């Protein structure tokens, strides 16, 4: 089974930015549902039909800064 992993970060300008691990695939979206559609489209454009991954994993990170 072929799988691909995306690291998802919240954008400072709002929305989300995603980058694939071990592939040159990048995408962005205003919401998580929109980002999923954008990632699916980017993956379909990147791979031949015979090489498409069966699963896409999204590892969503959240950064927070606070004062001591």
GROMACS elastic network, one bead per residue, 0.5 to 0.9 nm:
[ bonds ]
;  ai    aj funct       b0    kb
    1    53     6  0.74136   500
    1    54     6  0.62953   500
    1    55     6  0.79869   500
    2    51     6  0.81365   500
    2    52     6  0.74483   500
    2    54     6  0.53425   500
    2    55     6  0.67209   500
    2    56     6  0.89893   500
    3    52     6  0.86185   500
    3    54     6  0.57814   500
    3    56     6  0.58344   500
    3    57     6  0.74084   500
    4    20     6  0.71284   500
    4    21     6  0.72796   500
    4    22     6  0.84683   500
    4    23     6  0.85411   500
    4    43     6  0.89941   500
    4    53     6  0.63805   500
    4    54     6  0.83067   500
    4    55     6  0.65000   500
    4    56     6  0.50535   500
    4    57     6  0.61574   500
    4    58     6  0.87194   500
    5    19     6  0.84256   500
    5    20     6  0.57137   500
    5    21     6  0.56078   500
    5    22     6  0.83840   500
    5    55     6  0.85952   500
    5    56     6  0.59152   500
    5    58     6  0.59743   500
    5    59     6  0.72652   500
    6    18     6  0.60048   500
    6    19     6  0.52918   500
    6    21     6  0.58786   500
    6    25     6  0.87484   500
    6    26     6  0.87049   500
    6    39     6  0.86411   500
    6    56     6  0.74475   500
    6    57     6  0.60446   500
    6    59     6  0.60300   500
    6    60     6  0.82902   500
    7    17     6  0.82933   500
    7    18     6  0.55428   500
    7    19     6  0.54421   500
    7    20     6  0.63060   500
    7    21     6  0.71026   500
    7    57     6  0.85445   500
    7    58     6  0.60526   500
    7    60     6  0.61310   500
    7    61     6  0.72817   500
    8    16     6  0.66120   500
    8    17     6  0.56503   500
    8    19     6  0.66880   500
    8    20     6  0.88289   500
    8    28     6  0.88996   500
    8    58     6  0.64964   500
    8    59     6  0.58153   500
    8    61     6  0.59676   500
    8    62     6  0.86826   500
    9    15     6  0.87360   500
    9    16     6  0.56555   500
    9    17     6  0.53516   500
    9    18     6  0.64003   500
    9    19     6  0.87891   500
    9    59     6  0.86513   500
    9    60     6  0.61348   500
    9    61     6  0.53270   500
    9    62     6  0.65217   500
    9    63     6  0.81172   500
   10    13     6  0.85156   500
   10    14     6  0.68722   500
   10    15     6  0.59960   500
   10    17     6  0.62770   500
   10    18     6  0.88506   500
   10    60     6  0.83119   500
   10    61     6  0.74142   500
   10    62     6  0.66718   500
   10    63     6  0.79048   500
   11    14     6  0.50708   500
   11    15     6  0.54509   500
   11    16     6  0.50861   500
   11    17     6  0.60568   500
   11    28     6  0.88449   500
   12    15     6  0.79271   500
   12    16     6  0.87261   500
   13    16     6  0.89019   500
   14    30     6  0.68241   500
   14    31     6  0.89781   500
   15    28     6  0.74150   500
   15    29     6  0.57067   500
   15    31     6  0.57410   500
   15    32     6  0.80643   500
   15    35     6  0.86591   500
   16    27     6  0.85176   500
   16    28     6  0.55225   500
   16    29     6  0.54211   500
   16    30     6  0.60667   500
   16    31     6  0.67610   500
   16    32     6  0.72320   500
   16    35     6  0.70622   500
   17    26     6  0.75715   500
   17    27     6  0.59933   500
   17    29     6  0.67588   500
   17    30     6  0.88898   500
   17    35     6  0.79809   500
   18    25     6  0.82801   500
   18    26     6  0.56484   500
   18    27     6  0.51856   500
   18    28     6  0.58905   500
   18    29     6  0.85964   500
   18    35     6  0.79195   500
   18    39     6  0.77449   500
   18    58     6  0.83309   500
   18    60     6  0.87358   500
   19    23     6  0.82401   500
   19    24     6  0.76227   500
   19    25     6  0.58581   500
   19    27     6  0.65837   500
   19    28     6  0.87892   500
   20    23     6  0.54674   500
   20    24     6  0.65459   500
   20    25     6  0.53227   500
   20    26     6  0.64312   500
   20    27     6  0.88487   500
   20    58     6  0.89970   500
   21    24     6  0.79755   500
   21    25     6  0.83610   500
   22    25     6  0.88691   500
   23    26     6  0.88466   500
   24    46     6  0.85698   500
   25    39     6  0.83862   500
   25    42     6  0.67880   500
   25    43     6  0.72137   500
   25    46     6  0.73565   500
   26    39     6  0.77402   500
   26    42     6  0.74849   500
   27    35     6  0.72749   500
   27    38     6  0.62511   500
   27    39     6  0.58937   500
   27    42     6  0.69956   500
   28    31     6  0.88717   500
   28    34     6  0.83501   500
   28    35     6  0.57682   500
   28    38     6  0.67960   500
   28    39     6  0.77562   500
   29    32     6  0.69747   500
   29    33     6  0.82198   500
   29    34     6  0.54058   500
   29    36     6  0.81190   500
   29    37     6  0.85917   500
   29    38     6  0.68637   500
   29    39     6  0.89129   500
   30    33     6  0.85587   500
   30    34     6  0.64458   500
   30    35     6  0.69455   500
   31    34     6  0.51910   500
   31    35     6  0.60332   500
   31    36     6  0.86644   500
   32    36     6  0.61796   500
   32    37     6  0.87945   500
   33    36     6  0.51930   500
   33    37     6  0.66320   500
   33    38     6  0.88585   500
   34    37     6  0.52211   500
   34    38     6  0.62822   500
   34    39     6  0.86676   500
   35    39     6  0.59881   500
   35    40     6  0.84673   500
   36    39     6  0.51323   500
   36    40     6  0.61251   500
   36    41     6  0.86238   500
   36    58     6  0.86900   500
   37    40     6  0.51224   500
   37    41     6  0.62370   500
   37    42     6  0.86569   500
   38    41     6  0.51244   500
   38    42     6  0.61495   500
   38    43     6  0.86326   500
   39    42     6  0.50263   500
   39    43     6  0.60781   500
   39    44     6  0.85518   500
   39    56     6  0.87038   500
   40    43     6  0.52140   500
   40    44     6  0.62076   500
   40    45     6  0.86865   500
   40    56     6  0.82485   500
   41    44     6  0.51749   500
   41    45     6  0.62773   500
   41    46     6  0.87040   500
   42    45     6  0.51199   500
   42    46     6  0.61640   500
   42    47     6  0.88660   500
   43    46     6  0.50391   500
   43    47     6  0.62550   500
   43    52     6  0.74850   500
   43    53     6  0.82707   500
   44    47     6  0.56932   500
   44    48     6  0.74276   500
   44    49     6  0.74826   500
   44    52     6  0.69069   500
   45    48     6  0.77324   500
   46    52     6  0.86154   500
   47    50     6  0.79223   500
   47    51     6  0.58104   500
   47    52     6  0.55898   500
   47    53     6  0.83870   500
   48    51     6  0.52535   500
   48    52     6  0.63114   500
   49    52     6  0.54271   500
   50    53     6  0.89163   500
   52    55     6  0.89491   500
   53    56     6  0.71314   500
